[in-house]
Amino acid sequence: MNIKQLMSQAQNMQKQMQEMQEKVAKTNVEGRAGGGMVVIKARGDWSLEKVQIDPSLLKEEEKEMLEDLIVAAFSDLKQKIEELSKDNMSGALSGMKGMFPGL
């Protein structure tokens, strides 16, 4: 493989990765906790869209549980966005096979 082919493949790879990042950024993701009592909706670029809270949690005596559920829902959201990014990037990186023999 000559350097021109290698540069062309690298440019194609860069384009694919950018397209994957844009796809992830536009993907809607939900984090849930408490069996859906708290739902956080965002996009893959971490832009928050909505927080839904079951009305039964809006009582003074439920304050601590509500706070914990919000944290848990955010953690669930974070994990899903990270998995989405990882899955999309691994797809883009699969195009690199054979580009750098011995690595």
C-alpha positions in Angstrom: 0.0 0.0 0.0 1.4 3.4 -0.9 1.2 6.6 1.1 -1.4 8.1 -1.2 -3.8 5.1 -0.5 -3.0 5.3 3.2 -3.8 9.0 3.3 -7.0 8.4 1.3 -8.1 5.7 3.8 -7.3 8.0 6.7 -9.4 10.8 5.3 -12.3 8.4 4.7 -11.9 7.1 8.3 -12.0 10.7 9.6 -15.1 11.4 7.7 -16.8 8.2 9.0 -15.9 9.1 12.6 -17.3 12.6 12.2 -20.5 11.2 10.7 -20.8 8.8 13.7 -20.2 11.6 16.2 -23.0 13.6 14.5 -25.3 10.6 14.6 -24.7 10.0 18.3 -25.2 13.7 19.0 -28.7 13.6 17.4 -29.8 10.3 19.0 -32.4 10.5 21.8 -31.5 8.7 25.0 -33.6 8.1 28.2 -32.2 7.4 31.7 -34.7 5.8 34.0 -34.9 5.1 37.7 -37.5 3.8 40.2 -39.3 1.8 37.6 -39.8 4.9 35.5 -40.8 7.2 38.3 -38.0 9.5 37.2 -37.0 9.8 33.5 -34.3 12.0 32.1 -34.4 12.6 28.4 -31.3 13.9 26.5 -29.5 13.6 23.2 -26.2 11.9 22.7 -24.4 15.3 22.8 -25.6 15.6 26.5 -28.2 18.3 25.7 -30.9 17.8 28.2 -34.4 17.6 26.7 -36.7 16.8 29.6 -37.0 15.5 33.2 -40.2 13.7 34.1 -41.0 13.0 37.8 -44.0 10.9 39.0 -46.3 13.2 41.0 -46.2 10.8 43.9 -42.6 11.8 44.6 -43.5 15.5 45.0 -44.1 15.2 48.7 -41.8 16.6 51.4 -41.3 13.2 52.9 -40.2 11.8 49.5 -37.5 14.5 48.9 -34.4 12.3 49.6 -35.8 9.5 47.5 -36.5 11.8 44.7 -33.0 13.2 44.8 -31.5 9.7 44.8 -33.8 8.7 41.8 -32.6 11.7 39.8 -29.0 10.8 40.4 -29.8 7.2 39.4 -31.6 8.2 36.3 -28.7 10.4 35.3 -26.3 7.6 35.8 -28.5 5.3 33.6 -28.5 8.0 31.0 -24.7 8.5 31.2 -24.1 4.8 30.7 -26.5 4.6 27.7 -24.8 7.6 26.0 -21.3 6.1 26.6 -22.5 2.7 25.2 -24.0 4.5 22.2 -20.8 6.4 21.5 -18.6 3.3 22.0 -20.8 1.2 19.6 -20.8 3.9 16.9 -17.0 4.5 17.2 -16.2 0.8 17.1 -18.1 0.6 13.8 -16.1 3.4 12.4 -12.8 2.0 13.7 -13.6 -1.4 12.0 -12.7 0.3 8.7 -9.1 0.7 9.9 -8.5 -3.1 9.8 -5.5 -3.7 7.6 -4.4 -0.1 7.4 -1.6 -0.5 9.9 -0.3 -4.1 9.8 1.6 -5.2 12.9 -0.3 -2.8 15.2 
